[in-house]
Amino acid sequence: MRRQFTIFSIVTFILIMTAGFLFHSNFFWAFLLFGPLYLVGAIDMCSTQHSIIANWPIGGRFRYFMEVLRPKIYQYFVESDTDGAPISRIFRNVVYQRAKKALSSAPFGTQLDVYQVGYEWINHSIYPSSLQAIKPNDLRITIGGKDCAQPYNASIYNISAMSFGALSKNAVLALSQGAKLGAFSHNTGEGGLSPYHLQGGGDLVWQIGTGYFGCRDEEGNFSEKHFGHNANLPNVKMIELKLSQGAKPGHGGILPAGKNTPEIASIRGVKPGTTVYSPSNHSAFNNPEGLLKFVAKLRSLSGGKPTGFKLCIGYLNEFEDICKAMIKTGILPDFITIDGGEGGTGAAPLEFSNSVGTPLREGLIGATNLLTAYQLRDKLTVIASGKILTGFDIVKYIALGADACNTARGMMLALGCIQAMECNKNTCPTGVATQDSNLAAGLNVRDKHVRVANFHHQTIEAVAEIIAATGLTHTRDLRRHHIWRRLTPTSVQNYQEIFPYAKLL
């Protein structure tokens, strides 16, 4: 309504000023000053490429103006990840450029300080592989173990879990359509399987959380009937059971009554207008064997689709207990997603976001070491989920033990997110993380879904180029010794030396 009213007022003002100019000479200067300004505002309201400009006519243009003028100190502003390694803003700019298919090369050499502690790189070979021999479309993996009846051919880079409710319907539509266009998968998040996920037509990973949204009975317990109906939809390619997420592991969630609209309530299978809690633990099981039996049940009810679980690593001995249970029961998940403690969300307590949960690097290495020690690693797929924005990020985490990677942040940036830090206030200016229909309307699905696909495609191309430079032919050939890290200003080691592979038991 706000958009329509603004457009109407702009058009009306222009008509009045034009009439006044034609029939009264005193209107000349007013028309000369305000007429072009309102015309620009009208054009901005119809923008299909820039959500900020569409939602904030005229004023939104100052953001892009400041991007041109900002001093170097802001252009290369750095923030620190969990281990203090610098992440240059240039990487965020690369996401924008790739999404728009703009020039993504960087002038004047390395943008990072190669002598700073934490700097990482991969060595090249003097005998590189032919780029023609490594096609981005071939950098895919098959997910599905011995008990899987419908294996899934997956990209090595996919959309991580983000629920409808946290994201707007236009954002969900753009992600799903982008996934379809780019032939990669889109994780629904634990908020349920919405019509917008399905309408987009992309391959979906349906995530089941502790609230069992979309597959629960009136008391909030798991419902086989409701699960089976959704799990067998053609768009749903895999099932992911969420044990914990990196941003707030071991912490439940709450959907306030004010946000529990009839639409969201219908999707989640709850009563509208009521406060809904997501427990911190599952009610369907309470030990490792119960977890694996529940995974087997979900796989059976879905017709044998790849089924696994996601977690942020906490006590490593608890993950070892799961490995032991796999050996004892003979039940294996088709995949395990390792989420880093540095994961992102719009609704995490500050202390949990910053100080709870194992970071992705250590969590991934710890989990894959245990899987290797128990001779399980080659029997399932491992997915790394975290701050994975570039081709090198993908290469690094696959070298450290993953088979594929998921990203939420990268795909949000491709949608037009400017990190306004308004995710938890329902005031996202780009229409990405909001349920405000006026703001969401500024996100043009027709344009943004192409940008999502562009970002994915060009990032996978970057992976192919890196792989070729190393003399390898596929990401499956990567190992820890390929990635080097500066430990002090005068010493470096590769990850095989820092984190040796586990010995077989």
C-alpha positions in Angstrom: 0.0 0.0 0.0 2.9 2.4 0.8 4.4 1.9 -2.6 1.1 2.5 -4.4 0.3 5.6 -2.4 3.8 7.0 -3.0 3.5 6.4 -6.8 0.1 8.0 -6.8 1.3 11.1 -4.9 4.3 11.4 -7.2 2.3 11.2 -10.4 -0.4 13.6 -9.0 2.3 16.1 -8.0 3.9 16.1 -11.4 0.5 16.6 -13.0 -0.3 19.6 -10.7 3.1 21.2 -11.3 2.8 20.7 -15.0 -0.6 22.3 -15.1 0.6 25.2 -13.0 3.6 25.7 -15.2 1.4 25.8 -18.3 -1.2 28.2 -16.9 0.7 30.3 -14.3 4.2 31.6 -14.8 5.0 31.6 -11.0 5.1 27.9 -11.1 8.1 27.9 -13.4 10.8 27.7 -10.7 8.9 25.3 -8.5 8.5 23.0 -11.5 12.1 23.3 -12.5 13.2 22.4 -9.0 10.8 19.7 -7.9 9.5 18.3 -11.2 12.7 16.3 -12.2 13.2 15.2 -8.5 9.7 13.7 -8.4 10.2 12.1 -11.9 13.4 10.4 -10.6 11.4 9.2 -7.6 8.7 7.7 -9.9 11.4 6.0 -11.9 13.0 4.6 -8.7 9.8 3.2 -7.5 9.6 1.1 -10.6 13.2 -0.2 -10.3 13.5 -4.0 -10.8 17.3 -4.2 -10.2 17.9 -2.4 -6.9 15.7 -3.2 -3.9 17.1 -0.3 -2.0 16.2 2.2 -4.7 12.7 0.6 -5.2 12.0 0.7 -1.4 13.6 4.1 -0.8 13.2 6.3 -3.9 15.8 9.0 -4.4 17.3 8.5 -0.9 18.4 5.0 -1.8 20.6 6.3 -4.6 22.9 7.9 -2.0 24.1 4.4 -1.0 25.5 3.7 -4.5 26.8 7.3 -4.6 28.8 6.7 -1.4 30.1 3.4 -2.8 31.9 5.4 -5.5 33.2 8.0 -3.1 34.0 6.0 0.0 37.7 6.2 1.0 40.0 3.2 0.8 39.8 2.6 4.6 36.1 1.8 4.1 36.5 0.0 0.8 38.8 -2.5 2.4 37.3 -2.5 5.8 38.1 -5.8 7.6 36.3 -7.8 10.2 37.6 -10.8 12.2 36.3 -14.3 12.1 36.5 -16.6 15.1 40.3 -17.2 14.8 41.2 -13.6 14.1 42.0 -14.1 10.4 41.2 -11.0 8.3 38.2 -11.1 5.9 38.4 -8.2 3.5 35.3 -6.5 2.4 36.6 -7.1 -1.1 35.1 -10.6 -0.8 31.7 -9.3 -0.2 32.1 -7.1 -3.3 33.0 -10.2 -5.2 29.7 -11.7 -4.4 27.9 -8.6 -5.7 29.9 -8.6 -8.8 29.4 -12.2 -9.6 25.7 -12.0 -9.0 25.5 -9.2 -11.5 28.0 -10.8 -13.9 30.2 -7.8 -13.5 34.0 -7.7 -13.6 35.3 -9.7 -10.6 39.0 -9.4 -11.1 41.1 -7.3 -8.7 43.8 -4.8 -9.7 47.2 -4.3 -8.1 47.7 -7.8 -6.7 46.8 -9.4 -3.4 44.3 -7.5 -1.3 45.3 -9.3 1.9 48.5 -9.1 3.9 50.2 -12.4 3.1 52.5 -12.0 6.1 49.6 -11.6 8.6 49.0 -14.6 11.0 46.0 -16.6 9.7 46.7 -15.9 6.0 45.8 -19.1 4.0 46.5 -20.2 0.4 46.8 -23.2 -1.9 49.9 -23.9 -4.0 49.8 -24.3 -7.8 51.5 -26.9 -10.0 53.9 -26.1 -12.8 51.9 -28.8 -14.6 48.4 -27.4 -14.3 45.4 -29.3 -15.6 43.6 -28.1 -18.7 40.6 -25.9 -17.9 38.8 -27.6 -20.8 39.1 -30.9 -18.9 37.4 -29.5 -15.8 33.9 -28.3 -16.5 32.0 -26.6 -13.7 28.9 -28.7 -14.4 31.0 -31.8 -13.7 31.9 -30.6 -10.1 29.0 -32.5 -8.6 28.7 -35.4 -6.1 26.1 -38.2 -5.5 24.5 -38.2 -2.1 23.0 -41.5 -1.0 24.3 -44.5 0.9 23.6 -48.2 1.0 20.0 -47.8 2.2 19.1 -44.9 -0.1 16.7 -45.7 -2.9 16.7 -42.2 -4.6 20.3 -40.9 -4.6 20.6 -37.2 -5.4 23.1 -35.7 -7.8 24.2 -32.5 -5.9 26.2 -29.5 -6.6 29.3 -28.9 -4.4 27.8 -25.5 -3.4 24.2 -25.1 -2.2 21.9 -22.8 -0.3 22.0 -23.3 3.4 19.0 -23.4 5.8 16.9 -20.2 5.9 13.2 -20.4 6.9 10.3 -18.6 5.4 9.4 -16.2 8.2 13.0 -15.3 8.7 13.1 -14.5 4.9 10.4 -12.8 2.9 8.3 -14.8 0.4 10.0 -12.9 -2.5 13.4 -13.9 -1.1 12.4 -17.5 -0.8 10.9 -17.5 -4.3 14.1 -15.9 -5.7 16.3 -18.5 -4.0 14.2 -21.4 -5.1 14.0 -20.2 -8.7 17.8 -19.5 -8.7 18.4 -23.0 -7.5 16.3 -24.4 -10.3 18.1 -22.2 -12.9 21.6 -23.1 -11.6 20.9 -26.8 -10.8 21.7 -26.7 -7.1 19.7 -27.3 -3.9 17.9 -25.0 -1.5 17.5 -25.9 2.2 14.1 -24.9 3.5 15.2 -24.2 7.1 13.3 -25.5 10.0 10.3 -23.2 9.5 8.4 -25.7 7.3 7.9 -26.4 3.6 6.2 -23.2 2.3 4.3 -22.8 -1.0 7.1 -20.3 -2.1 9.7 -23.0 -1.8 7.6 -25.3 -4.0 6.5 -22.6 -6.4 10.1 -21.7 -7.2 10.6 -25.2 -8.6 14.1 -25.7 -7.3 15.5 -28.9 -5.7 14.7 -28.7 -2.0 16.3 -30.1 1.2 13.5 -30.2 3.7 14.9 -29.5 7.2 13.1 -31.0 10.2 13.8 -29.2 13.5 12.8 -29.8 17.1 9.4 -28.1 16.5 8.6 -30.6 13.6 7.0 -27.7 11.7 5.0 -29.1 8.7 5.1 -32.6 10.2 3.6 -32.3 13.7 0.4 -33.1 15.4 -1.7 -30.8 17.6 0.5 -31.5 20.6 3.7 -30.7 18.7 4.9 -34.3 18.3 6.2 -35.8 15.1 3.5 -36.9 12.7 4.3 -39.7 10.2 1.2 -38.8 8.2 2.1 -35.2 7.7 5.7 -35.9 7.1 5.0 -38.6 4.5 2.8 -36.2 2.5 5.4 -33.5 2.2 8.5 -35.7 2.0 7.2 -37.4 -1.1 6.7 -34.3 -3.1 8.9 -34.3 -6.3 10.7 -31.0 -5.4 11.9 -32.5 -2.1 15.2 -34.3 -2.9 16.7 -34.8 0.6 15.6 -34.7 4.3 17.8 -33.0 6.9 17.2 -33.5 10.6 18.5 -30.5 12.5 20.0 -31.3 15.9 21.6 -27.9 16.3 22.7 -24.8 14.3 25.9 -22.9 14.6 24.4 -19.6 15.6 22.7 -20.9 18.8 23.6 -24.6 19.4 21.8 -26.1 22.4 19.2 -23.2 22.4 15.6 -23.4 21.5 13.5 -20.8 19.6 10.3 -18.9 19.9 7.8 -17.6 17.4 6.0 -14.7 19.1 2.2 -14.7 18.8 2.3 -11.4 16.9 4.4 -12.9 14.1 2.4 -16.1 14.0 0.2 -15.1 11.1 -2.5 -17.4 9.6 -0.2 -18.1 6.6 2.9 -19.0 8.7 0.7 -21.0 11.1 -0.7 -23.0 8.2 2.8 -23.8 6.9 4.1 -24.8 10.3 1.0 -26.7 11.4 0.3 -24.6 14.5 -2.5 -22.4 15.7 -2.4 -18.8 14.4 -1.9 -16.0 16.9 -0.3 -18.2 19.6 3.2 -18.2 20.9 5.1 -21.3 19.5 8.2 -22.7 21.1 10.9 -24.8 19.4 12.5 -26.9 22.1 16.3 -27.2 22.5 16.0 -31.0 22.0 14.0 -33.5 20.0 11.1 -35.3 21.6 11.3 -38.2 19.1 14.6 -39.6 20.5 17.0 -39.0 23.3 20.2 -41.0 22.5 22.5 -41.9 19.5 20.7 -45.1 18.7 17.3 -43.3 18.8 18.7 -40.6 16.5 19.8 -43.2 13.9 16.5 -45.1 14.1 14.6 -41.9 13.6 16.8 -41.1 10.5 16.0 -44.5 9.2 12.3 -43.9 9.8 12.4 -40.5 7.9 14.2 -42.2 5.0 11.7 -44.9 4.8 8.7 -42.6 5.0 10.2 -40.4 2.2 10.5 -43.3 -0.1 14.2 -43.8 0.4 15.4 -40.2 -0.3 18.8 -39.2 1.1 18.4 -38.5 4.8 20.9 -37.1 7.2 21.3 -34.7 10.1 22.9 -31.3 10.8 24.7 -30.2 13.9 27.2 -27.8 15.3 29.9 -29.9 17.0 29.9 -29.5 20.8 31.4 -32.3 22.9 33.4 -34.4 20.5 32.9 -37.5 22.6 29.1 -37.2 21.9 29.8 -37.3 18.2 32.0 -40.3 18.8 29.0 -42.0 20.5 27.0 -41.4 17.3 29.8 -43.1 15.3 29.8 -46.1 17.7 26.0 -46.3 17.4 26.4 -46.4 13.6 28.7 -49.4 14.0 26.4 -51.1 16.5 23.1 -50.6 14.6 24.3 -50.7 11.1 22.2 -47.6 10.4 24.1 -44.8 8.6 22.8 -41.4 7.6 23.3 -40.6 3.9 24.9 -37.3 4.9 26.0 -35.2 7.9 26.0 -31.4 7.7 28.6 -29.8 10.0 27.6 -26.2 10.9 30.2 -23.8 12.3 29.7 -22.0 15.6 30.2 -18.8 13.7 27.0 -19.4 11.7 24.6 -16.6 11.1 21.0 -16.0 12.0 18.7 -13.0 12.7 17.5 -14.2 16.1 20.4 -15.5 18.1 21.4 -14.4 21.6 24.6 -12.4 21.5 26.5 -14.8 23.8 25.5 -17.9 21.8 26.3 -16.3 18.4 29.8 -15.3 19.6 30.9 -17.8 22.2 29.0 -21.1 22.0 29.7 -24.0 19.6 32.8 -25.2 17.8 33.9 -23.2 14.8 33.5 -24.8 11.4 37.2 -25.6 10.8 37.7 -27.5 14.1 34.3 -29.0 14.0 34.7 -30.4 10.5 38.2 -31.7 11.2 37.1 -33.3 14.4 34.0 -35.0 12.9 35.8 -36.3 9.8 38.7 -37.6 11.9 36.3 -39.7 14.0 34.4 -40.9 10.9 37.7 -41.9 9.4 38.8 -43.6 12.6 35.6 -45.7 12.7 35.9 -46.5 8.9 32.7 -44.6 8.2 34.0 -41.7 6.2 33.7 -43.3 2.8 30.2 -44.5 3.5 28.4 -41.1 3.8 28.6 -37.5 2.6 29.9 -34.7 4.7 28.7 -31.1 4.1 30.3 -28.0 5.5 28.0 -25.1 6.4 29.3 -21.6 7.4 30.9 -18.4 6.1 31.7 -19.8 2.7 31.7 -17.0 0.1 34.5 -17.7 -2.5 35.8 -20.5 -4.6 38.8 -20.7 -2.3 36.5 -21.1 0.7 34.9 -24.1 -1.0 38.3 -25.6 -2.0 39.6 -25.1 1.6 36.7 -26.8 3.4 36.6 -29.7 0.9 40.3 -30.1 1.4 39.7 -30.2 5.2 37.2 -33.0 4.9 33.9 -32.0 3.4 32.4 -33.3 0.1 30.3 -30.2 -0.5 29.5 -26.8 1.1 26.4 -24.8 2.0 26.1 -21.0 2.3 23.4 -18.7 3.6 25.3 -15.5 3.8 26.6 -15.7 0.2 23.2 -16.3 -1.2 21.7 -13.4 0.8 24.3 -11.1 -0.5 23.5 -12.3 -4.1 19.9 -11.4 -3.4 20.9 -7.8 -2.6 21.5 -8.0 1.2 23.6 -5.0 2.3 24.2 -6.3 5.9 22.1 -3.5 7.3 21.8 -5.6 10.6 18.0 -5.3 10.6 17.2 -9.0 10.3 15.7 -9.3 13.8 13.6 -6.0 13.5 11.4 -6.8 10.5 12.8 -3.7 8.8 15.3 -5.1 6.3 15.6 -2.3 3.7 16.3 -4.7 0.9 13.2 -6.8 1.5 15.3 -10.0 2.1 14.8 -10.6 5.8 11.4 -9.2 6.6 7.7 -10.0 6.6 6.8 -6.4 5.8 5.0 -6.8 2.4 5.9 -3.3 1.3 9.6 -3.9 1.8 9.4 -7.4 0.4 7.7 -6.0 -2.8 10.9 -4.1 -3.6 12.8 -7.4 -4.1 12.2 -8.3 -7.7 12.1 -12.1 -8.1 12.6 -12.0 -11.8 15.9 -10.2 -11.5 17.2 -11.6 -8.2 16.8 -15.3 -9.0 19.1 -14.8 -12.0 21.7 -13.1 -9.7 21.6 -16.1 -7.3 22.2 -18.4 -10.2 25.0 -16.2 -11.6 26.7 -16.1 -8.2 26.6 -19.9 -7.9 27.8 -20.5 -11.5 30.7 -18.0 -11.4 31.9 -19.3 -7.9 31.9 -22.9 -9.2 33.9 -21.7 -12.2 36.4 -20.2 -9.8 36.6 -23.5 -8.1 37.3 -25.2 -11.4 40.1 -22.7 -12.2 41.7 -23.3 -8.8 41.5 -27.0 -9.2 43.1 -26.8 -12.6 45.9 -24.6 -11.3 46.8 -27.2 -8.7 47.1 -29.9 -11.3 44.0 -31.8 -10.0 40.9 -32.7 -11.9 38.1 -32.8 -9.2 37.4 -31.5 -5.7 37.4 -35.1 -4.5 41.2 -35.1 -5.0 41.8 -32.3 -2.5 43.5 -33.2 0.8 44.6 -31.2 3.9 48.1 -30.9 2.7 47.0 -28.7 -0.2 46.0 -25.8 2.1 48.7 -23.7 3.8 48.3 -21.4 6.8 50.6 -18.8 8.3 51.0 -19.5 12.0 53.5 -16.8 12.9 55.2 -14.0 10.9 58.0 -16.4 10.1 56.4 -19.9 10.0 53.8 -21.7 7.9 52.4 -25.2 7.9 49.8 -27.1 5.8 46.7 -28.4 7.4 47.9 -32.0 7.3 50.8 -30.9 9.6 48.4 -28.8 11.9 45.6 -31.4 12.0 46.9 -34.9 11.1 44.5 -37.4 9.8 43.2 -39.8 12.5 44.6 -43.3 12.6 42.3 -46.2 12.0 41.2 -48.0 15.1 
